[in-house]
Amino acid sequence: MKILSFFQYVYAFVAIVFTYDAITQWNVDRNRSYMLLFLAALAVFMFFFRKRFRKKIEDRNQK
């Protein structure tokens, strides 16, 4: 269970890194910034998906 929790926060960290990189590259290459923002949004989605999935597994193991 701790591994699932760890990877959940890896997705949050990746989203922060992609967002920072997109902001710093905004005036240099807009297309790359849009792609990085899309990947950041995907990482945020994966964070919440993994959180929900981990919670579902924990509830199942308690029964």
C-alpha positions in Angstrom: 0.0 0.0 0.0 2.9 2.4 0.7 4.1 2.0 -2.8 0.8 3.0 -4.3 0.8 6.1 -2.0 4.3 7.0 -3.1 3.5 6.8 -6.8 0.4 8.9 -6.2 2.5 11.8 -5.0 5.0 11.2 -7.8 2.2 12.2 -10.2 1.6 15.4 -8.2 5.3 16.2 -8.3 5.4 15.6 -12.1 2.4 17.9 -12.6 4.2 20.7 -10.7 7.4 20.2 -12.7 5.5 20.2 -16.0 3.6 23.3 -15.0 6.7 25.2 -14.0 8.5 24.2 -17.3 5.4 25.3 -19.3 5.4 28.7 -17.6 9.1 29.3 -18.1 8.9 28.3 -21.8 5.7 30.2 -22.6 7.4 33.0 -24.5 10.0 30.7 -26.2 7.8 27.9 -27.6 4.0 28.1 -27.2 3.4 24.7 -28.7 5.7 23.0 -26.3 4.1 24.9 -23.4 0.6 23.7 -24.5 1.9 20.1 -24.6 3.4 20.5 -21.1 0.2 21.9 -19.7 -1.7 19.0 -21.2 0.7 16.5 -19.6 0.4 18.4 -16.3 -3.4 18.1 -16.5 -3.0 14.4 -17.2 -0.7 14.0 -14.2 -3.2 15.7 -12.0 -5.9 13.4 -13.3 -3.7 10.4 -12.6 -3.0 11.7 -9.1 -6.7 11.7 -8.2 -7.4 8.5 -10.1 -4.6 6.7 -8.2 -5.9 8.2 -4.9 -9.4 6.9 -5.5 -8.1 3.5 -6.7 -5.9 3.2 -3.5 -8.8 4.1 -1.3 -11.0 1.4 -3.0 -8.3 -1.2 -2.5 -7.9 -0.3 1.2 -11.7 -0.5 1.7 -11.8 -3.9 0.1 -9.0 -5.2 2.3 -10.7 -4.0 5.4 -13.8 -6.1 4.7 
